[in-house]
């Protein structure tokens, strides 16, 4: 489901839009959104996400780089 949501965002985003997320490889104990963090991580490292970026021409950069530029 998260990849589908990402695709919708990529299709609709405009130059300068920011996608905020906090992915994690594992769900920390007691984190109420830990499972969602793991889903984000898996989606963002997937081949499908890379293809989506290519298809849409969207470039992903760390916020620190955007703010420095």
Buried (B, 14 or more C-beta within 10 A) or exposed (E): EBBEEBBEBBEEEEEEEEEEEEBBEEBEEEBEEBEBBBBBBBBBEBEEBEEBBEEBEBEEEEEEEEEEE
